[in-house]
């Protein structure tokens, strides 16, 4: 039986590059779910003048493919401008690793999405988003699809934890079907605020729990 992983995948799995959490990053992104076993967090440090990614780190929870692809993504992104890093694809990451088993292709997609999420976070926080789309319920709902419900391993939209979204004059109010004293309430609230407050026209984010 042929071993499913290339030597390069195993090398990046055993000796991953750029591992760790970055304090005060210019941008950060989180994709996946710890409950289902695959999650990638990406942190960026960007030169404010050249827009070159000076440093990039990641935290990965999952299989060998997950760790290896996150490692190679950071290698590909470091030294590139933000615009260049946006063009990195999951196919490029897979090819750099010498291929992945088809069942593990989603791991490379997850790593790329983590990078793109970190870049988007950086651009929004630094006022670099050229197309300033007004924040609507649809925009908020899309962002909330990246907030995980730890009880189910899926996002809070698909698990219907969000019961109502109100957007009015720079204020976003989100009602959750969850008591405020729930063990995951504080973590979910923090994640929601982080995902929404960076939107250019949002001044206030309110998370309301059921009592």
N, C-alpha and C positions, 0 to 999 in steps of 0.2 A: 504493500500500500504506500503510495507516494505521500510524503509529508506535505500538507497544504500550504505551508508558509515558506516564502523565499528566505535566503540567508540575510538579506537586508532588513526584512521585517523583523526577524529574530534579533538582529543586531540592535535595531532601534528599540525593540521591546526590552532587551536586557540592559541597554545603555541609552535610555532616552535623553535627548537634548532639551535644554531650556525648561526643565521641570521646576515647578514651585509657584507660589503665590507672589505677586508683585504688590508691594505697598504703594498706595497712591498712584495707580496707573492712569495714563491719559485716556485709556479706553479699556473696557472689559466686556466680555460676552460669555454667556452660559447657554449651552444647548444640551438637550437630552434629559434623562431622568435617572436619579440615583436608584429609584425603586425598580426600574427595569434593567439596571446594571450597566448602562452606557451613558456617560456624561462627560462633557469636555468644557472646561473654563479656559478662556484665553485672555491674557493681559498684554497691553501694548504700552510702550514708551515711544513717543514720536517727537522728532526734532521740530520745534515750532517754526523754524525758518525754512528748512528744506522739505518738511513733511516726510522725511525718511524714517522708517521704523528702526530706531536705534536698538531697541530690546523688545523681546517678546517671550513670554513664559506661558506655560499651561499646567493645568491640573486635570488628570484624566482618571476616571473610574470605569473600569471595564476590562475587556479582553485584550489579548496581545495586539490585535489589529487596531483597536481603539487607541492604545498607547503609542503604537508605532506610527500611525497616521498623524496623530497630534504632534508627535516629535518631528516628523518630516515637514509638516505644515509650517511649524515655527522656523525651521531651517530655510524653507523657501521664502518666507515672508521677511525675515531679518535682512536689513540692508536695502530693501525695496521701498519705494515711495508708497504712500497710502493708495494712490490710484493704481499702481502696478500690482500691489497685493490683492486688490479687489478682483483682479483677473485670474488669480490662482483657482484652478478647478479641481474637483475631486478626481477626475481622470488623470490630471497631471500628478497629483499626490500618489495615486495608485501606481502609475508608471514609474515614478521615482523609487518606489518600494519594490519594483520588480513584479508587481501584480498581487492581487488579493483573491482569496476564494470568493466566488460570487455571493455566497451567503453573508459575507462580511463587507460587501461594498458599501453598506450604509455607514460603516465606521468612517470612511474617508469623507463621505458627505457631511457627517456630523462635525468632523474637525474643520472642514471648510466653512460650514455655517457658523461655527464658534468664532472663527477668524473674522468673518464678515459682520457678525454681530458686534464684535469688539471695535471694528472699524466704524460701524454706524454709530456706536456709542461715543466714540472719539469725535466724530464729525458733528454730532448733535450738541455735545457739550462745549465745543469750540466754535459754534456758529458757522460751520462749513457746509451745511446742507443747502445746495443751490435751489432745489425745488421745494419751497416751503409749503407743503400741503397742510391745509387747515386740519386741526385735530377734530375728528368726528367719532361717533360711537364705533363705526367700522374700524377706524385706525386704532382705537383703544382696544377693541376686541382682538384685533390682529396681534397686538403687543402681548395681550394677556394669554395668548396661546403658547407663549414662551415661559409662563409661570407654572411651575409644577404643583400638582396636588400630591403630596407625599403619601397620602393614604391609598392612592390608586395607581401611581406611577404614570399618570397621564396629566395633561394640562388642566387648569381650572375651568377652561371653557368647555372642553369635551366632557368633563365630569360634572358639568352644570353647577359648579360651586358659585359661579357669578349669576345672580338673579336680576340685576339691573345696573345699567351704566347711564349716567347723566353727564353730559358735557355742555357747559354754559359759561361763556365769557372768561375763559382761561381756567375754569375750575372743573375738575373731573371727580365725580362721586361714583364709587363702586360699591355695590351692596353684595355681600357674600352670605351664602347660606351656611354659616358657621358661627358658633358662639365665640365670643371674645376670649373666653378662658380655655379654649381648645389648645392642646399641646402644640399644634402647628400654626396657630393663628398669628403669632408675632412674626414668624419666619415668612409666611405667605404675604402678610402686609408689607414687610420690608421689601420683598421681591417685587411686589406690585408697584410700590412707590418708585423703586429704582428704574423699573421699565417704563413708567409713564412720565415722571417728572422731567426727563431730558427732552421731551417734545418741546419744540421751540415756542409754542404759544400757550403752554400750560404753566400756570403760576401756583396752582394748589391741587393736591391730590388727597382726597378723603376716602378712606376705606372704612366702611360701616359693616359691623357684624350683627347677626341676629342675637338677641339676648335670651 
